[in-house]
Amino acid sequence: MDFSDFLKYIPKIEKEKLLSVEAHMKMAPLERVSSLSSKEYLDKDPRKAAVMMLLYPRDKEAHLVLIVRNSYPGIHASQIAFPGGKVEPTDIDLQFTALRETHEEIGVEPDRIQIIKPFSELYIPPSNFLVSPFLGIVHDEITFMPSPYEVKRILELPLRDLLDDSIITKVVMSTSYAENIKVPVFNVDKYVVWGATAMMMSELKETIRKVLH
């Protein structure tokens, strides 16, 4: 999708009601579906984090950036994710966290990012994080400067591919919920995106689809 065409839909996206669980379920492992609408995690005092779903032009076409995390000690190492991370004591709010982490991880300055809206928060049981995604846009081409410690590779997903159901499939994997189960994934440049990131991508995808029709 042409980035300038996408920008025309921003006012509609800002007003669009979020699909939350309805969208998350489409990309959730079957074993997780029943827990998505539950708020029991609040009893576990989850740690808070924020991520940035960043859209920008690349050769005039709208793209979404993802990162391949480095192999380091931690439950989310080596996974495909949005730029983002945990809230630090000095962060003034969750939006600030998403902007700060995006700058630290992929080198995009906060003042270049226009925040469009927050999306539905999502609880991640294995790490006890409650993640708040934000949709942001950068109007110009980006030269990414990935953190050598945190980021192994930058993935640039054309928005037209995100909106195409053909990149969705199921793979057999072992998760924290069960062994050898079929899990829905997005195929992105030979990587599989699953779990919380895939569920957030699903809400973004379904929201954009709604305003396009």
WOKADA-V287196 format. One record per run of one state. SS is the DSSP state (H for helix, E for strand, C for the rest). FROM is the first residue (numbers start at 1). TO is the last residue. Records with the same first field share a line. If there is no record, write none. Layout:
SS: FROM-TO ; FROM-TO
This chain:
C: 1-1 ; 8-9 ; 16-20 ; 28-29 ; 34-39 ; 45-46 ; 59-60 ; 70-79 ; 82-82 ; 87-93 ; 107-109 ; 113-113 ; 119-121 ; 125-128 ; 139-150 ; 163-164 ; 174-180 ; 189-190 ; 194-194 ; 213-213
E: 2-2 ; 47-58 ; 61-69 ; 80-81 ; 83-86 ; 114-118 ; 122-124 ; 129-138 ; 151-158 ; 168-173 ; 181-188 ; 191-193
H: 3-7 ; 10-15 ; 21-27 ; 30-33 ; 40-44 ; 94-106 ; 110-112 ; 159-162 ; 165-167 ; 195-212
